[in-house]
């Protein structure tokens, strides 16, 4: 169960567990590389404004666009959350009637507040 090295020291053969761990780490590294290449390819060919500049060589430009995109996503998420919370509190269902109705027959309620 041991193999010889040139200087005569016998070392145990690598176990199956060690080989499995090595294969897993190699698979993770391959996945990371593939994901990285996929992200770079997407950002270079996307029509989303600013995303293609993240892969530019200028570090200052990369930081600017990353911050700009992050702030935009944060603002959009905040606004979407507010609209959803408002809808959750009082859901409104909008339906369109296919029948034509004369404007004079529509009741309009005026509420005056002082």
C-alpha positions as CSV (number, residue, x, y, z in Angstrom):
1,X,0.0,0.0,0.0
2,X,3.0,2.3,-0.2
3,X,5.0,3.5,-3.1
4,X,8.7,4.3,-3.2
5,X,10.2,7.7,-3.8
6,X,13.7,8.2,-5.3
7,X,15.3,8.8,-1.9
8,X,13.9,5.6,-0.5
9,X,11.2,7.1,1.8
10,X,7.9,5.2,1.6
11,X,4.8,7.3,1.7
12,X,1.3,6.0,1.8
13,X,-0.7,6.2,-1.4
14,X,-3.3,9.0,-1.5
15,X,-6.6,7.8,-0.2
16,X,-9.8,7.9,-2.2
17,X,-11.1,10.6,0.1
18,X,-8.1,12.8,-0.8
19,X,-8.7,12.2,-4.5
20,X,-12.4,13.0,-4.2
21,X,-11.6,16.3,-2.3
22,X,-9.1,17.2,-5.0
23,X,-11.6,16.5,-7.8
24,X,-14.3,18.5,-5.9
25,X,-12.0,21.5,-5.6
26,X,-11.0,21.2,-9.3
27,X,-14.7,21.1,-10.3
28,X,-15.4,24.2,-8.1
29,X,-12.5,26.1,-9.7
30,X,-13.8,25.1,-13.2
31,X,-17.3,26.3,-12.3
32,X,-15.9,29.6,-10.9
33,X,-13.9,30.2,-14.1
34,X,-16.9,29.4,-16.3
35,X,-19.2,31.7,-14.3
36,X,-16.6,34.4,-14.4
37,X,-16.2,34.1,-18.2
38,X,-20.0,34.0,-18.6
39,X,-20.4,37.2,-16.5
40,X,-17.7,39.0,-18.5
41,X,-19.3,37.9,-21.8
42,X,-22.7,39.0,-20.6
43,X,-21.4,42.4,-19.5
44,X,-19.6,43.0,-22.7
45,X,-22.6,42.2,-24.9
46,X,-25.5,43.5,-22.8
47,X,-27.6,46.5,-23.6
48,X,-28.0,47.4,-19.9
49,X,-26.4,50.8,-19.7
50,X,-23.2,51.0,-17.7
51,X,-22.7,47.3,-17.3
52,X,-20.2,47.0,-20.2
53,X,-18.0,49.6,-18.6
54,X,-17.5,47.4,-15.5
55,X,-14.9,45.4,-17.5
56,X,-13.0,48.5,-18.6
57,X,-9.3,48.8,-17.7
58,X,-9.6,52.0,-15.7
59,X,-10.1,51.2,-12.0
60,X,-11.8,54.5,-11.3
61,X,-14.3,53.9,-14.2
62,X,-15.0,50.4,-12.9
63,X,-15.7,51.7,-9.4
64,X,-17.9,54.5,-10.7
65,X,-20.1,52.2,-12.7
66,X,-20.3,49.5,-10.0
67,X,-21.4,52.2,-7.5
68,X,-23.8,53.7,-10.0
69,X,-25.4,50.3,-10.8
70,X,-25.5,49.3,-7.1
71,X,-27.2,52.6,-6.1
72,X,-29.7,52.2,-9.0
73,X,-30.6,48.7,-8.0
74,X,-31.0,49.8,-4.3
75,X,-33.3,52.7,-5.3
76,X,-35.4,50.5,-7.5
77,X,-35.7,47.9,-4.8
78,X,-36.7,50.5,-2.3
79,X,-39.4,51.9,-4.6
80,X,-40.7,48.5,-5.6
81,X,-40.9,47.5,-1.9
82,X,-42.9,50.6,-1.1
83,X,-45.4,50.0,-4.0
84,X,-45.8,46.4,-3.0
85,X,-46.4,47.3,0.7
86,X,-49.0,49.9,-0.4
87,X,-50.7,47.2,-2.6
88,X,-50.5,44.7,0.2
89,X,-52.3,47.1,2.6
90,X,-55.1,48.0,0.1
91,X,-55.1,45.9,-3.1
92,X,-56.8,47.4,-6.1
93,X,-58.0,45.4,-9.0
94,X,-58.4,47.2,-12.3
95,X,-60.7,45.9,-14.9
96,X,-61.6,47.3,-18.2
97,X,-65.1,47.1,-19.5
98,X,-65.4,46.5,-23.3
99,X,-68.7,48.4,-23.4
100,X,-68.7,52.0,-24.4
101,X,-70.1,54.3,-21.8
102,X,-71.1,57.9,-22.2
103,X,-69.0,60.3,-20.1
104,X,-72.2,61.9,-18.7
105,X,-73.4,58.7,-17.1
106,X,-70.3,58.2,-15.0
107,X,-70.7,59.4,-11.4
108,X,-67.9,61.5,-10.0
109,X,-67.7,62.0,-6.3
110,X,-66.1,65.2,-5.0
111,X,-64.7,65.2,-1.5
112,X,-63.9,68.6,-0.1
113,X,-61.5,68.8,2.8
114,X,-60.8,71.9,4.8
